[in-house]
Amino acid sequence: MCLSTSIRTSLFAPLLFFLFFSHFSIAQEKATNEKKLSRKAVVLVQHKKLEKALPLFKRLYKINPLSPEYNYYLGFIYLSIATDKSLAIPYLQVAYAHQDDWPRVTRYLARTYHLLYQFDEAIVFYEEYMTRLPTEELQDGIRHRIQKCLNGKLLVQDTIEAEISNLGSAINTIYPDYAPIISSDDQLLIFTSRRPTTTGGGKDFDQLFFEDIYMSVKKKGVWQAAEDVGENVNTKLHDASIGLSADAQQMFVYHGENIFITTLDGDVWSVPKKIGSNINTKSWETHACISLDQQVLYFTSDREGGYGGMDIYKALKLPSGKWALVQNLGPAINTPHDEKAPFIHPADKTLYFSSKGHHNMGGFDIFKSSFIKNGWTTPENLGHPINTPGDDVFFVVSANSKHTYFSSDLREDNLGGQDIYQLAMPDTGRIKIAVIKGRIYGTDQEPIAASFLVSDSETNKVVGVFNSNAKTGKYLLVFPTGKSYNMVIKPEGFTPHKESLTIPEQEYAYNMYQEIGFSHVRRNDSIIGQKIIFRNSFCDIETAVKAGSSLYDDHNSEEAAFSEFLRNLEDPEKKEGLLTKLKNLDGPERNNIYRCLYDYLPMSQIHLFDTANTNNLEATIIEFEKDTVVLERDTIFKKEIIYTTSSTSLSKIELTALDTTVEVVFEEFEMEINSPKFHIETPGPSKETDLIDMKSITVPDSSSGPEPDVHPIDIKSESEPMPEASHNILFGFDRSTIPTGSTGRLDKLIERMKTNKSLKAEVNGHTDHIGPTAYNNMLSIRRANAVAEYIKSKGIAADRLIIKGYGESKPIAPNTHPDGSDNPSGRSKNRRTEVRLVK
């Protein structure tokens, strides 16, 4: 029996109403949830949290794949963070159909096609978008992008051959890794990263981790896993690597919108210090590099007076060590757009930098320019594929030009953000630069700190200033090849030494190796001189070691393998076996290496101080059969030793004077570079002379006879000291740097000089009695010079300063106790510079 229709309707009506209401409620709830989700996703985009917004918009897209809004944001996110920019295209095209609601989608499409090398399509969308812009200024920005596309078409058509490779996961991560800087020998890589291990774990407004600096060393041709450079350098804010000195002992870092410098002590970088107010301003200073001789600093700034955006500037170093007023590199280099990341190559005057201007195809492109005839040449784009439509920045070149490193964000093998890449440079023929890896040591072969000033022996122009690592003794020297050089070595604890060397032409790129050893020559418990040993291998020692033995594989460091190899060459039996193996080498290096190592012998010298008695020295120098003995006061002696067959060995020693002279090497490096003019006086008889300029003092060659006398000026009766007008500044042992906090009384004397223009200042340097007399004389002058520079920095003219160095000759306290034992308290009082005001 069937129910009537009216009865069925009355029974099912409530059910139908319930189902309709439930469906409506669910739909309404879904709409509400979608709206909340959309609002949350948009807020994430607004706060630049694109990676968090992406999965939310993917969910929204599944709900409504035709939504212009969801497609717009998905396209924008993929354009911004995806390595494969083509992922943005289908979403942006859907949004483009509703461009009146989403006008910026036209620009994003143009940008996407631009990054995908589809320059013609990009130009169409750029031109369309330009019609929507209300001002000429905004339109000019798009015209500039169109020009980049036109440049890109030309550069891609003229693609160069370049072998470019990603440095891999030991260096790069899914986070931005960039700003590589390298040592001259291509064995140390320092770079900046925004990875999660950043100090403090904080993020900036762009939702990326704060920058930290990392480093990697190359072992057997492979870059090792990167490590944090240390807590002294990395802080909770931005810290970025921006430049490295040629000897890899000083690093320029970016912090707090300024440039700082840190020094390597062993394997620890010091706390960075600002490099000076002429460089750092209230503006934004971001990148820096320094010339080989460390006298010119190139850096970027957006300070007023530039050509637009970030410009590249340079500054010259003053004799005081401070940087002079800066100079803009001018319109040849700088444009109305941003320029940054300067790098000056040590081989010549080629400047590499990145720019958004010039003949550019994308974001930042890499350019080079050379300094010729007092001007910079028109910057040359390095071409495609080195440059891409993305950002290609921080181009640095190894000294031998074999490898180049830079950062880039638009390559197929990119791991995420910017990655660091290596470019194998094409063979350009003969290598014009040489790198000497070295080690310097003192007593018991312990590493020592040393400075090296290298000058061209023909022009006397300073080529470079280098420093060894105080804890390892390692150093790097960089030279143009095929020239002769004078090298002044200033080792800690020893007397400065001058050496001449010739760097051969290189037929291919290789690193050389050198060891320098210093030790004291003693007699009767007194130091009468010093011995210097040079082990020079001016050939491809790496190839020789690999071919000649397994040392290269047995040692953790190249230097250890090289050192043992040279000592094996000094053993006649081992040398013969090594040379036999080297005969089997193939390639252009064979003749060079074999000839170099066949003739290899260590070079030794003994320098006797002027206080030493040269009579009866048999017991002291018997061991140095092939040495040259050099008296400190510039007389070179040839030593001949005749042996007997007895165990006592020595029968006769003869010192014969030669007719030659050598240049005095006890001048401060700063004086040799660019010395200020002072009245200089040393103890002893003196005559009136003109004002002395240390740069103007020249030494004749061996054919011109003895060196002429140069007498300092003597201030006579006018040097009358005034009561209550003197002050002593004390120095640390073997130090010539003014201690912090010791200038308070000196500042008061300086104020008196400013008030009374007739006053002059005698600046008298002194030492204790430790060390050779000649060394102490020069140390006392260095101490006096340091104080004089300070006085001069306070506005006192140099011609009002009289510098004297007394060495150890005028102690004010006993250096020893009555029983002859050491008196540290007395010696500390004698290590001083006395400043006296005189009328």
C-alpha positions in Angstrom: 0.0 0.0 0.0 1.4 3.4 -0.9 1.4 6.6 1.0 -0.3 9.6 -0.6 1.8 12.4 -2.1 0.7 14.8 0.6 1.7 12.4 3.3 5.2 11.8 1.7 5.8 15.5 1.3 4.9 16.2 5.0 7.2 13.4 6.1 10.3 14.4 3.9 10.1 18.2 4.0 11.9 18.5 7.3 14.6 16.2 5.9 15.0 18.2 2.7 15.2 21.4 4.7 17.9 19.9 7.0 20.0 18.7 4.0 19.7 22.1 2.3 20.6 24.0 5.4 23.5 21.7 6.2 24.9 22.1 2.7 24.5 25.8 2.8 26.2 25.9 6.2 29.1 23.8 5.0 29.5 26.0 1.9 29.4 29.1 4.0 32.0 27.6 6.5 34.2 26.7 3.6 33.9 30.2 2.2 34.7 31.7 5.5 37.7 29.4 6.0 39.0 30.2 2.5 38.7 33.9 3.2 40.7 33.5 6.4 43.3 31.4 4.7 43.5 33.9 1.8 43.9 36.8 4.3 46.6 35.0 6.2 48.5 34.1 3.0 48.4 37.7 1.7 49.7 39.0 5.1 52.6 36.6 4.8 53.5 37.9 1.4 53.3 41.5 2.7 55.8 40.5 5.4 58.1 38.9 2.8 57.5 35.4 4.2 57.1 34.0 0.8 58.2 30.4 1.6 55.5 30.2 4.3 52.9 31.8 2.0 53.5 29.4 -0.9 51.8 26.2 0.6 48.8 28.3 1.6 48.3 29.7 -1.9 48.7 26.2 -3.3 45.8 25.1 -1.1 43.8 28.1 -2.2 44.6 27.3 -5.8 43.1 23.8 -5.5 39.9 25.4 -4.1 39.6 27.9 -7.0 42.2 27.4 -9.8 40.6 30.2 -11.9 41.0 32.8 -9.2 43.1 35.8 -10.6 44.2 36.6 -7.0 45.6 33.1 -6.3 47.3 32.9 -9.7 48.7 36.4 -9.3 50.3 35.6 -5.9 51.6 32.1 -7.0 53.2 33.7 -10.0 54.8 36.4 -7.9 56.1 33.9 -5.4 57.6 31.6 -8.0 59.2 34.6 -9.7 60.7 35.7 -6.4 62.0 32.5 -4.9 62.0 29.6 -7.4 65.2 28.6 -9.1 63.2 27.7 -12.2 61.5 30.9 -13.1 59.3 29.3 -15.8 57.1 28.0 -13.0 55.7 31.5 -12.7 54.5 31.8 -16.3 51.1 29.8 -16.3 49.9 31.5 -13.1 50.8 35.0 -14.3 49.1 34.4 -17.6 45.8 33.6 -15.8 46.1 36.8 -13.8 47.1 38.8 -16.9 43.6 38.1 -18.3 42.4 40.3 -15.4 45.2 42.9 -15.5 42.9 45.8 -14.8 42.5 44.3 -11.3 46.2 43.2 -11.1 48.1 45.8 -13.2 51.6 44.8 -11.8 51.1 41.3 -13.3 52.3 42.8 -16.6 55.6 43.9 -15.1 56.0 40.5 -13.5 55.4 38.7 -16.8 58.0 41.0 -18.4 60.5 40.3 -15.6 59.9 36.5 -15.9 60.5 36.4 -19.6 63.5 38.6 -19.1 65.1 36.1 -16.7 64.2 33.3 -19.0 66.2 34.9 -21.8 63.0 35.4 -23.8 64.0 39.0 -24.5 61.5 39.8 -27.2 58.5 38.7 -25.1 59.9 40.6 -22.2 60.1 43.8 -24.2 56.4 43.5 -25.3 55.2 43.3 -21.7 57.7 46.0 -20.5 56.3 48.4 -23.2 52.8 47.6 -22.3 53.4 48.2 -18.6 55.2 51.5 -19.3 52.0 52.9 -20.7 50.4 52.5 -17.3 53.0 54.5 -15.5 52.1 58.1 -14.7 55.5 59.8 -14.6 58.5 60.1 -16.9 60.8 59.0 -14.1 59.0 55.7 -13.6 58.9 55.2 -17.4 62.6 55.7 -17.5 63.1 52.8 -15.2 61.3 50.5 -17.6 63.1 51.9 -20.6 66.3 50.9 -18.8 65.0 47.4 -18.5 64.1 47.3 -22.1 67.6 48.4 -23.0 68.9 45.5 -20.8 66.9 43.1 -23.0 68.4 44.6 -26.2 71.9 44.3 -24.7 71.1 40.7 -23.7 70.2 39.8 -27.2 73.6 41.0 -28.4 75.5 39.4 -25.6 73.9 36.0 -26.0 74.5 36.1 -29.8 78.2 36.6 -28.9 78.4 33.9 -26.2 82.0 33.2 -25.1 83.5 29.8 -24.1 83.6 29.6 -20.3 83.8 26.6 -18.0 81.7 27.5 -15.0 80.9 25.1 -12.2 79.0 25.3 -8.9 81.4 24.8 -5.9 78.9 22.3 -4.5 77.5 21.5 -1.1 80.7 21.9 0.8 80.3 25.6 0.1 76.8 26.3 -1.1 73.4 25.7 0.6 69.7 26.2 -0.2 70.3 29.7 1.4 72.1 32.6 -0.2 75.9 32.1 -0.4 77.9 34.9 -2.0 80.8 37.5 -1.7 83.7 35.1 -2.2 87.2 36.4 -1.4 90.4 34.3 -1.9 94.0 34.2 -1.0 96.6 34.9 -3.7 97.6 31.2 -3.9 93.9 30.1 -4.3 94.0 27.9 -1.2 91.7 29.9 1.1 88.1 30.8 0.3 86.1 33.2 2.6 82.5 34.0 1.8 79.2 35.2 3.3 76.1 33.1 3.9 72.6 33.5 5.3 72.2 30.0 6.5 70.5 28.9 9.8 73.8 28.5 11.7 74.1 32.3 11.8 75.2 33.7 15.1 72.2 34.2 17.3 69.9 32.6 14.8 68.1 35.8 14.0 66.4 36.9 10.8 66.2 40.3 9.1 63.1 42.1 7.7 63.4 40.1 4.5 63.0 36.9 6.6 66.4 35.7 5.7 69.0 34.8 8.4 71.5 37.5 9.2 74.8 37.3 7.3 77.8 35.4 8.8 81.2 34.8 7.3 82.5 31.3 6.6 85.8 30.0 5.3 87.1 26.9 3.5 90.6 25.6 2.8 91.6 23.7 -0.3 93.3 20.3 0.3 94.6 18.4 -2.7 92.6 20.5 -5.0 89.2 20.1 -3.1 87.5 22.7 -1.1 86.7 21.4 2.4 83.4 21.9 4.3 83.0 25.5 5.2 83.4 26.6 8.8 82.4 29.7 10.7 85.3 32.2 10.9 84.8 32.8 14.6 82.9 34.7 17.3 85.4 37.7 17.1 84.0 38.5 13.6 80.5 37.1 13.5 77.9 38.9 15.6 74.1 38.7 15.9 73.7 41.2 13.1 75.0 41.4 9.5 78.7 40.5 9.0 79.9 40.0 5.5 83.2 39.3 3.8 84.2 42.0 1.3 87.9 42.0 0.8 91.2 40.3 1.5 94.8 41.5 1.4 97.2 39.8 -0.9 99.0 38.0 2.0 95.6 36.8 3.4 96.5 38.3 6.8 93.9 41.1 6.8 90.2 40.9 5.9 87.8 43.7 5.2 84.3 43.1 6.6 80.9 44.8 6.4 79.1 45.5 9.6 76.6 48.1 10.7 76.6 49.8 7.2 80.4 50.5 7.5 83.7 48.8 6.6 85.9 47.2 9.3 89.2 45.4 9.2 90.3 42.2 11.0 93.8 40.6 11.3 94.6 36.9 11.3 96.6 35.7 14.3 97.4 32.1 13.7 94.0 30.7 12.8 92.0 33.3 14.8 90.6 36.5 13.3 90.8 39.5 15.6 87.9 41.7 16.6 87.2 44.0 13.6 88.0 47.7 13.9 86.6 50.5 11.7 89.1 51.6 9.1 88.7 55.4 9.5 86.3 58.3 9.3 87.4 59.3 5.8 86.1 55.9 4.5 83.2 55.3 6.9 80.5 58.0 7.0 76.8 58.2 7.9 76.1 56.9 4.5 76.3 53.3 3.4 79.7 51.8 2.8 79.5 48.2 1.7 82.4 46.7 -0.2 86.2 47.1 -0.3 89.4 45.8 -1.8 93.1 46.9 -1.4 95.9 47.2 -3.9 99.0 44.9 -3.8 101.1 47.5 -2.1 98.3 48.2 0.4 98.4 51.9 -0.4 95.1 52.2 -2.3 91.7 51.2 -1.0 88.8 50.8 -3.4 85.3 50.8 -1.8 81.6 51.5 -2.5 79.4 54.2 -0.9 76.1 56.0 -1.5 77.4 59.2 0.0 76.4 62.6 -1.4 78.2 63.9 -4.5 78.2 60.6 -6.4 76.7 59.8 -9.8 73.7 57.9 -8.4 73.1 54.9 -6.2 76.2 53.1 -5.0 79.5 54.5 -6.5 83.0 53.1 -6.4 85.6 55.4 -4.7 89.3 55.1 -3.9 91.5 56.4 -1.1 95.3 56.7 -0.7 97.1 55.8 2.5 99.1 58.5 4.2 102.5 57.9 5.8 100.7 57.9 9.2 98.8 54.8 8.1 95.5 56.8 7.9 93.4 57.0 4.7 93.4 60.3 2.9 90.3 62.1 1.5 88.5 59.8 -0.9 88.1 60.2 -4.7 85.2 59.1 -6.8 86.4 56.9 -9.8 84.4 59.1 -12.1 81.8 58.7 -14.8 83.9 56.1 -16.7 83.2 53.7 -13.9 80.2 55.0 -12.1 76.7 55.5 -13.6 73.3 56.7 -12.3 72.7 53.1 -11.3 74.4 51.0 -8.6 78.1 49.9 -8.9 79.6 47.6 -6.2 82.0 44.8 -5.4 85.3 46.3 -6.7 88.3 43.9 -7.1 91.7 45.1 -8.3 93.9 42.3 -9.7 97.6 42.2 -8.5 98.9 41.4 -11.9 98.1 44.8 -13.5 95.7 47.7 -13.1 92.5 45.8 -14.1 89.5 46.6 -12.0 86.6 44.2 -11.9 83.3 45.3 -10.5 79.5 44.7 -10.8 77.1 47.3 -12.2 73.4 47.7 -13.0 74.4 50.3 -15.6 76.7 50.3 -18.6 76.1 47.6 -21.3 74.1 45.4 -18.9 71.8 42.5 -19.6 70.1 41.8 -16.2 70.4 42.8 -12.6 74.1 43.2 -11.7 76.6 42.3 -14.5 80.3 41.9 -14.1 82.6 44.4 -15.9 86.3 45.1 -16.1 88.2 48.3 -16.8 92.0 49.1 -16.9 93.8 52.2 -15.8 95.7 53.5 -18.8 97.3 56.9 -19.2 95.8 58.4 -16.1 92.3 57.2 -16.9 89.9 54.3 -16.8 89.0 52.6 -20.0 85.4 52.0 -21.0 84.1 49.1 -18.9 83.8 45.9 -20.8 81.0 43.4 -20.1 82.6 40.0 -19.4 79.9 38.5 -21.6 77.5 35.5 -21.5 77.5 33.0 -19.9 79.5 34.7 -17.1 76.8 37.3 -17.0 73.1 36.3 -17.0 69.8 38.3 -16.7 70.1 37.7 -13.0 72.6 39.0 -10.5 76.3 38.2 -11.1 78.5 39.8 -8.5 81.7 39.6 -6.5 84.2 38.6 -9.2 87.6 37.8 -7.8 90.6 36.3 -9.6 93.5 34.2 -8.3 96.9 35.8 -8.6 98.0 33.4 -11.4 94.6 34.0 -13.2 93.9 30.3 -13.4 90.6 30.5 -11.4 87.9 33.0 -10.8 85.1 33.0 -8.3 81.9 34.9 -8.3 78.3 34.6 -7.0 75.3 34.1 -9.2 71.5 33.3 -8.8 70.3 32.3 -12.2 71.9 29.0 -13.3 70.5 25.5 -13.7 72.7 24.0 -11.0 71.9 26.6 -8.5 71.2 25.1 -5.0 69.1 28.1 -3.8 69.4 31.9 -3.6 72.9 33.0 -4.7 75.6 30.3 -5.1 79.3 30.6 -5.5 80.8 29.5 -8.8 84.2 28.8 -10.1 85.2 30.0 -13.6 88.2 28.3 -15.2 89.9 31.2 -17.1 91.0 30.6 -20.7 94.7 30.2 -21.3 96.0 33.7 -22.2 99.6 32.7 -22.7 102.5 33.6 -20.5 101.6 34.2 -16.9 102.5 37.7 -15.7 102.2 37.2 -12.0 104.0 34.9 -9.5 103.0 33.7 -6.1 105.6 32.7 -3.5 104.3 30.6 -0.6 106.7 30.9 2.2 107.5 30.2 5.9 109.8 32.2 8.2 111.2 31.0 11.4 113.6 32.1 14.2 115.3 30.3 17.0 114.7 26.6 17.2 112.7 26.9 13.9 109.8 28.5 15.8 107.5 30.6 13.6 107.9 34.4 13.9 106.0 37.4 12.7 107.7 39.4 10.0 106.9 42.2 7.5 108.1 42.2 3.9 108.5 45.3 1.8 109.2 44.5 -1.8 110.3 47.1 -4.3 111.3 47.0 -8.0 115.1 47.0 -8.1 115.0 49.1 -11.3 112.4 51.7 -10.4 112.6 51.5 -6.6 108.8 51.6 -6.7 107.1 49.6 -3.9 105.5 46.5 -5.4 103.9 45.1 -2.2 103.8 45.0 1.5 103.2 41.6 3.1 103.0 40.0 6.5 103.6 36.6 7.9 101.2 34.8 10.2 102.7 35.3 13.7 101.8 31.8 14.9 102.5 29.7 11.8 105.2 31.8 10.1 103.5 31.3 6.7 103.3 34.2 4.2 102.3 34.9 0.6 104.3 37.2 -1.7 103.0 38.3 -5.1 105.2 39.7 -7.9 105.0 40.4 -11.6 107.3 37.9 -13.3 110.6 38.4 -15.1 111.9 41.2 -12.8 114.4 41.7 -10.1 113.3 42.9 -6.6 114.7 44.2 -3.4 113.0 42.7 -0.4 113.4 44.2 3.1 112.4 41.7 5.8 111.6 43.0 9.3 111.4 39.9 11.5 110.3 40.2 15.1 113.2 39.8 17.5 115.9 40.2 14.8 117.6 42.9 12.8 115.9 43.9 9.5 117.5 42.3 6.5 117.6 43.2 2.8 117.7 40.6 0.1 117.7 40.8 -3.7 115.9 38.2 -5.8 114.9 37.7 -9.4 111.6 36.1 -10.4 111.7 34.1 -13.6 109.2 34.4 -16.4 106.6 31.7 -16.2 105.6 29.6 -19.2 102.5 28.4 -17.3 100.9 29.2 -14.0 102.5 27.7 -10.8 103.3 28.7 -7.3 106.8 29.0 -5.9 108.1 28.2 -2.4 110.6 29.9 -0.1 111.8 29.4 3.5 113.7 32.0 5.5 115.4 31.2 8.8 116.8 33.6 11.3 119.1 32.8 14.2 121.5 34.7 16.5 125.2 34.4 16.3 126.6 34.4 19.8 130.1 34.6 21.3 130.8 34.6 25.0 127.1 34.8 25.8 126.7 38.0 23.7 124.8 38.4 20.5 127.3 39.6 17.9 125.3 39.0 14.7 122.6 36.9 13.0 122.5 34.1 10.5 120.0 34.1 7.7 119.2 31.0 5.6 117.2 31.2 2.4 115.7 28.1 0.7 114.4 29.4 -2.6 112.6 27.2 -5.1 111.5 29.5 -7.9 110.0 26.7 -9.9 106.9 24.6 -9.9 107.6 22.8 -6.6 104.1 21.2 -6.4 104.7 19.3 -9.6 108.2 18.4 -8.5 107.1 17.0 -5.2 104.3 15.0 -6.8 106.6 13.6 -9.4 109.6 13.1 -7.1 108.1 11.5 -4.0 105.0 10.7 -2.0 105.5 13.6 0.4 102.6 15.5 -1.1 100.2 12.7 -0.1 101.9 12.1 3.3 101.6 15.6 4.7 98.5 17.6 5.7 99.9 20.8 4.3 101.7 21.7 1.1 104.2 23.7 3.1 105.3 20.7 5.1 105.8 18.6 2.0 107.7 21.4 0.2 110.0 22.0 3.2 110.9 18.3 3.5 111.4 18.1 -0.3 114.0 21.0 -0.2 115.8 19.4 2.7 116.0 16.2 0.8 117.6 18.1 -2.1 120.3 19.2 0.3 121.2 15.6 0.9 123.5 14.6 -2.0 122.2 11.0 -2.1 118.6 11.9 -1.9 119.0 14.7 -4.4 120.4 12.3 -7.1 117.3 10.0 -6.7 114.9 12.9 -6.9 116.5 14.4 -10.0 116.3 11.0 -11.7 112.6 10.9 -11.2 112.2 14.5 -12.4 113.9 13.6 -15.7 110.7 11.6 -16.5 108.4 14.5 -16.3 106.4 15.4 -19.4 105.1 18.7 -20.6 106.5 22.3 -20.8 107.4 22.2 -17.0 110.1 19.6 -17.3 113.0 21.7 -18.3 112.2 24.5 -15.9 111.8 22.2 -12.9 114.8 20.0 -13.6 117.2 23.0 -14.3 115.9 24.8 -11.2 116.3 21.9 -8.8 119.6 20.7 -10.3 121.1 24.1 -9.4 119.3 24.3 -6.0 121.4 25.2 -3.0 120.3 27.0 0.2 121.8 30.4 0.6 123.3 31.5 4.0 124.6 34.7 5.3 126.0 36.0 8.6 125.5 39.6 9.5 128.0 40.7 12.2 126.9 43.8 14.2 129.2 46.8 14.3 130.0 46.1 18.0 131.4 42.7 17.1 135.1 42.0 17.1 136.0 40.2 13.9 139.2 38.8 15.2 139.4 35.2 16.2 135.9 34.2 15.1 136.9 30.7 14.1 134.9 29.1 16.9 131.8 31.2 16.1 131.5 30.7 12.3 133.3 27.5 11.6 130.0 25.7 10.6 129.1 28.1 7.8 131.4 26.9 4.9 129.6 28.7 2.1 128.4 31.8 3.9 128.8 35.4 3.1 129.6 37.4 6.2 128.2 40.9 6.1 129.1 43.6 8.6 126.2 45.8 9.6 127.9 49.0 8.5 127.6 47.9 4.9 130.9 46.2 4.3 130.5 42.8 2.6 133.2 40.2 3.5 134.0 37.0 1.6 134.9 34.1 3.9 137.2 31.4 2.9 137.6 28.3 5.1 140.3 25.7 4.7 139.8 22.4 6.4 142.3 19.9 7.7 141.6 16.2 8.0 141.6 16.3 11.8 138.5 16.2 13.8 139.0 19.8 14.9 138.6 20.5 11.2 139.4 24.2 11.2 142.9 25.2 10.1 142.4 28.8 8.8 139.7 31.4 8.4 140.2 34.5 6.3 138.0 37.6 6.0 138.6 39.6 2.9 136.9 43.0 2.3 135.2 43.5 -1.1 134.8 46.8 -2.8 131.0 47.1 -2.6 128.2 48.6 -0.5 124.7 47.7 0.4 121.7 49.8 1.1 120.9 50.4 4.8 117.8 48.4 5.7 117.0 49.8 9.1 114.4 52.3 7.9 110.8 51.9 8.7 108.7 50.5 5.9 106.5 53.6 6.0 109.5 55.8 5.3 110.4 53.8 2.3 106.9 54.1 0.9 106.2 57.8 1.6 108.2 59.4 4.4 107.1 62.7 6.0 109.8 65.3 6.5 111.2 65.8 10.0 114.2 67.2 11.6 116.1 64.0 12.5 119.0 63.7 14.8 121.0 60.7 16.0 123.6 60.9 18.8 127.2 61.8 17.9 128.9 64.5 15.9 126.6 66.4 13.6 126.6 69.1 11.0 123.9 71.4 9.8 122.1 70.1 6.7 118.9 70.8 4.9 115.7 69.2 5.9 116.0 65.4 5.5 113.5 63.4 3.4 114.1 59.7 3.9 112.8 59.0 0.4 115.5 61.2 -1.1 118.4 59.3 0.5 119.9 57.1 -2.2 122.7 54.6 -2.1 125.2 54.3 -4.9 125.9 51.0 -6.6 129.1 49.1 -6.0 130.9 50.9 -8.8 130.4 54.3 -7.3 132.5 53.9 -4.2 131.6 54.2 -0.5 128.3 55.6 0.6 128.5 59.4 1.3 127.9 60.6 4.9 124.4 62.0 5.6 124.4 64.1 8.8 121.2 65.0 10.6 120.4 68.6 11.5 121.6 69.9 14.9 119.4 72.3 16.9 122.0 74.1 19.0 121.4 76.8 21.6 117.8 77.3 20.8 117.1 73.8 22.1 116.8 75.0 25.7 114.4 72.9 27.7 111.6 74.6 29.6 110.7 73.8 33.2 107.7 71.6 33.7 107.6 71.0 30.0 108.5 67.3 29.5 106.8 64.0 29.5 107.9 60.3 29.1 105.8 57.8 27.2 106.8 54.2 28.1 106.8 51.4 25.5 106.5 47.6 25.7 109.5 45.4 24.9 110.6 45.7 21.3 107.5 47.9 20.6 107.2 51.2 18.9 103.4 51.6 19.1 102.1 54.2 21.6 100.3 52.4 24.4 96.6 53.2 24.8 95.9 55.8 27.5 99.4 57.2 27.7 98.9 60.5 25.9 97.0 62.6 28.5 100.0 64.7 29.7 101.3 64.8 26.1 98.0 66.4 25.0 98.6 69.2 27.5 102.1 69.9 26.0 100.5 69.9 22.6 98.0 72.6 23.7 100.9 74.7 24.9 102.5 74.4 21.5 99.2 75.5 19.9 99.1 78.5 22.2 102.7 79.5 21.8 103.8 79.2 18.1 107.5 79.8 19.0 107.8 76.5 20.9 109.2 73.4 19.4 109.3 69.8 20.7 112.3 67.5 21.0 111.1 64.0 20.7 113.8 61.7 22.1 113.6 57.9 21.7 115.3 55.5 24.1 115.5 51.7 24.7 116.8 49.3 27.3 120.1 47.4 26.8 118.6 44.2 25.4 119.6 43.5 21.7 122.3 44.8 19.3 123.3 48.5 19.6 122.4 49.3 16.0 119.0 47.7 16.3 118.3 49.7 19.5 119.3 52.9 17.8 116.7 52.3 15.1 114.1 51.2 17.6 114.6 54.4 19.5 114.0 56.4 16.3 110.9 54.4 15.5 109.5 55.2 19.0 110.3 58.8 18.5 108.7 58.8 15.1 105.5 57.2 16.5 105.2 60.0 19.1 106.0 62.6 16.5 103.3 61.3 14.2 100.8 61.6 17.0 101.8 65.2 17.7 101.6 66.0 14.0 98.1 64.4 13.9 97.0 67.0 16.5 97.8 69.9 14.2 101.4 70.6 15.0 103.6 71.3 11.9 106.4 68.8 11.2 109.0 71.6 11.1 108.4 72.2 14.8 109.4 68.6 15.7 113.0 67.5 16.3 113.4 63.7 16.4 116.3 62.1 18.2 117.2 58.5 18.7 119.6 57.6 21.6 119.2 53.9 21.6 120.4 52.4 24.9 123.0 55.1 25.6 121.0 57.3 28.0 119.2 55.1 30.6 117.4 56.8 33.5 117.3 53.6 35.6 119.7 50.6 35.9 119.1 47.9 33.4 120.7 45.3 35.7 121.0 44.9 39.5 124.4 45.4 41.2 125.0 41.7 41.1 124.5 41.7 37.3 121.1 40.1 37.2 118.3 41.5 35.1 116.3 44.5 36.4 113.0 44.4 34.5 111.6 47.4 36.5 114.6 49.5 35.5 114.5 48.4 31.9 110.8 49.2 31.6 111.6 52.9 32.6 114.3 53.1 29.9 111.9 51.9 27.1 110.6 55.4 26.6 110.2 58.5 24.4 110.8 61.8 26.1 109.0 64.9 24.7 110.5 68.2 25.8 109.3 71.7 24.8 112.2 73.9 23.7 112.4 77.6 22.7 
